[in-house]
Amino acid sequence: MSTSATLPLHMYIRPLIVEDENDVTQLEALCFPPNERAPSATIEYRLKACPELCSGLFIRDFDEDTKEIKNETLIGHILGTKISTDYITLESMKLINDESSGTIAIHSVVIDPKYQKKNLATLMLTDYIQKLSNQEVGNKIVIIVHEYLIPFYERVGFKVISENKDVGKDPEFANSKWIDMERELVKEEYEA
């Protein structure tokens, strides 16, 4: 059976809004260990300060009679901010969004475990990168990842820079080796 045959129907990607905060918080809690998940206040800040850098993957349920949307279920998200440093630091993970910066930091990429292994994270990241590139909101995207995730991020165009020593200094994050990765944002040109 192909992966696409098991994809959920009526998927939709849209910017996250502050009203999505509870669903985003629940998904973070479901997918990350306690020391790696963003607190509710941080999520709320990111959704208010920079919703254009926060994207959600939803499944929509429709009323069969009226064909109107009955419900949206968040199954994945990306949370980002603009940071004033070249790479993610402990300081840049706080409640800060430097609107004048050209560096976008992705703080979380999450897919509900029920929907993993269907290339949905790749779909969501590809959409995110394309939108940010074409909107010209920054020059590059940076992320810190566990070593085992490097091949996944390389498939969507990220390059390894080096080990992130700053985040590893924090006792909450010291149990893992964190790797800085980046991806340039280039607007796609179309011929007329």
C-alpha positions as CSV (number, residue, x, y, z in Angstrom):
1,M,0.0,0.0,0.0
2,S,1.4,3.4,-0.9
3,T,1.8,6.1,1.7
4,S,-0.5,8.5,-0.2
5,A,-3.3,6.0,0.1
6,T,-3.3,6.4,3.9
7,L,-3.1,10.2,3.9
8,P,-5.9,12.0,5.8
9,L,-8.6,13.6,3.6
10,H,-9.2,17.4,3.6
11,M,-5.7,18.5,4.8
12,Y,-5.2,22.2,5.0
13,I,-2.2,24.4,5.9
14,R,-2.8,27.9,7.3
15,P,-1.0,30.4,9.6
16,L,-1.7,29.7,13.2
17,I,-3.6,32.3,15.2
18,V,-3.7,33.0,19.0
19,E,-7.0,31.0,19.2
20,D,-5.0,27.9,18.2
21,E,-2.8,28.2,21.3
22,N,-4.5,25.4,23.3
23,D,-4.3,22.9,20.4
24,V,-0.6,23.9,19.8
25,T,0.2,23.5,23.5
26,Q,-1.5,20.0,23.5
27,L,0.4,18.9,20.4
28,E,3.7,20.1,21.9
29,A,2.9,18.1,25.1
30,L,2.1,15.0,23.1
31,C,5.2,15.1,20.9
32,F,8.1,16.5,23.0
33,P,9.6,15.5,26.3
34,P,8.9,18.1,29.1
35,N,12.3,19.8,28.8
36,E,11.9,20.4,25.1
37,R,8.3,21.6,24.8
38,A,7.5,25.3,24.7
39,P,5.4,26.5,27.6
40,S,1.9,27.8,26.9
41,A,3.0,31.4,27.5
42,T,5.8,31.1,25.0
43,I,3.4,29.6,22.4
44,E,0.9,32.4,23.0
45,Y,3.7,35.0,22.6
46,R,4.8,33.5,19.3
47,L,1.3,33.3,17.9
48,K,0.6,36.9,18.8
49,A,4.0,38.4,17.9
50,C,4.7,36.6,14.6
51,P,1.8,34.5,13.3
52,E,3.2,34.7,9.8
53,L,6.1,32.5,11.1
54,C,3.8,29.9,12.7
55,S,2.0,27.4,10.5
56,G,-0.5,24.7,11.2
57,L,-1.5,21.5,9.4
58,F,-5.2,20.8,9.9
59,I,-7.7,18.1,8.9
60,R,-11.1,19.6,8.2
61,D,-14.4,17.7,8.8
62,F,-17.3,18.7,6.6
63,D,-21.0,18.5,7.2
64,E,-22.2,16.1,4.5
65,D,-25.5,17.9,3.9
66,T,-24.3,21.6,3.9
67,K,-20.7,20.9,2.9
68,E,-19.7,23.5,5.5
69,I,-16.7,23.0,7.7
70,K,-17.8,21.4,11.0
71,N,-14.4,21.1,12.7
72,E,-10.7,21.6,12.2
73,T,-8.2,19.3,14.0
74,L,-4.6,20.4,14.3
75,I,-2.2,17.5,13.4
76,G,1.0,19.4,12.9
77,H,2.7,22.7,13.4
78,I,5.8,24.8,12.9
79,L,6.6,27.6,15.3
80,G,9.1,30.3,14.4
81,T,10.4,33.7,15.4
82,K,12.9,36.1,14.0
83,I,16.2,36.2,16.0
84,S,19.0,38.7,16.2
85,T,21.7,36.1,16.2
86,D,23.0,33.9,13.3
87,Y,21.9,30.7,15.1
88,I,19.6,29.7,17.9
89,T,20.8,30.5,21.4
90,L,19.3,30.0,24.8
91,E,18.5,33.8,24.8
92,S,16.8,33.6,21.4
93,M,14.4,30.9,22.6
94,K,12.9,33.4,25.1
95,L,9.9,35.7,24.4
96,I,11.7,37.6,21.7
97,N,10.9,38.4,18.1
98,D,13.3,40.7,16.3
99,E,11.2,42.0,13.4
100,S,14.2,43.7,11.8
101,S,16.2,40.4,11.5
102,G,16.5,38.4,8.4
103,T,17.1,35.1,10.3
104,I,14.0,33.0,11.1
105,A,14.4,30.5,13.8
106,I,12.2,27.4,13.8
107,H,11.6,26.4,17.4
108,S,9.4,23.4,16.8
109,V,8.2,21.1,14.0
110,V,5.6,18.6,15.2
111,I,3.3,16.0,13.7
112,D,0.8,14.2,15.8
113,P,2.1,10.6,16.3
114,K,-1.1,9.2,14.7
115,Y,-0.1,10.9,11.5
116,Q,3.6,10.3,11.4
117,K,5.4,8.3,8.8
118,K,3.2,9.8,6.0
119,N,5.7,12.5,4.8
120,L,3.4,15.2,6.4
121,A,6.4,16.9,8.1
122,T,8.1,17.2,4.7
123,L,4.9,18.5,3.2
124,M,4.5,21.1,6.0
125,L,8.1,22.2,5.9
126,T,8.2,22.5,2.1
127,D,5.1,24.6,2.2
128,Y,6.6,26.8,5.0
129,I,9.9,27.3,3.2
130,Q,8.1,28.1,-0.1
131,K,5.8,30.7,1.5
132,L,8.6,32.4,3.4
133,S,10.8,32.5,0.4
134,N,8.1,34.0,-1.8
135,Q,7.0,36.5,0.8
136,E,10.7,37.6,1.3
137,V,10.4,37.8,5.1
138,G,13.9,36.8,5.7
139,N,17.2,35.5,4.2
140,K,17.5,32.2,6.0
141,I,15.9,29.7,8.3
142,V,17.9,28.2,11.2
143,I,17.0,25.3,13.5
144,I,18.7,23.1,16.1
145,V,18.1,19.4,15.8
146,H,19.0,16.1,17.4
147,E,21.7,14.3,15.4
148,Y,19.3,11.6,14.2
149,L,17.1,14.2,12.5
150,I,19.8,15.6,10.3
151,P,19.0,13.4,7.3
152,F,15.3,14.5,7.4
153,Y,16.2,18.2,7.4
154,E,18.8,17.7,4.7
155,R,16.1,16.3,2.5
156,V,14.3,19.7,2.6
157,G,17.4,21.7,1.9
158,F,19.0,22.4,5.3
159,K,22.7,22.2,5.7
160,V,24.7,21.2,8.9
161,I,26.7,24.2,10.3
162,S,28.1,22.8,13.6
163,E,27.3,21.6,17.0
164,N,25.3,24.2,19.0
165,K,27.4,24.7,22.2
166,D,25.2,27.4,23.7
167,V,22.0,25.3,24.1
168,G,24.0,22.4,25.4
169,K,25.2,24.5,28.3
170,D,21.7,24.5,29.7
171,P,21.1,21.6,32.1
172,E,17.7,21.0,30.6
173,F,19.2,20.4,27.2
174,A,22.6,19.0,28.1
175,N,21.4,15.4,27.8
176,S,21.5,15.7,24.0
177,K,23.9,16.9,21.3
178,W,22.3,19.7,19.4
179,I,23.2,20.5,15.8
180,D,22.8,23.9,14.1
181,M,21.4,23.7,10.6
182,E,20.4,26.4,8.1
183,R,18.6,26.9,4.9
184,E,18.8,29.9,2.6
185,L,15.5,31.5,1.5
186,V,15.4,32.2,-2.2
187,K,12.4,33.6,-4.0
188,E,11.3,31.4,-6.9
189,E,11.4,33.2,-10.2
190,Y,8.8,32.3,-12.8
191,E,9.1,33.0,-16.5
192,A,6.1,34.8,-18.0
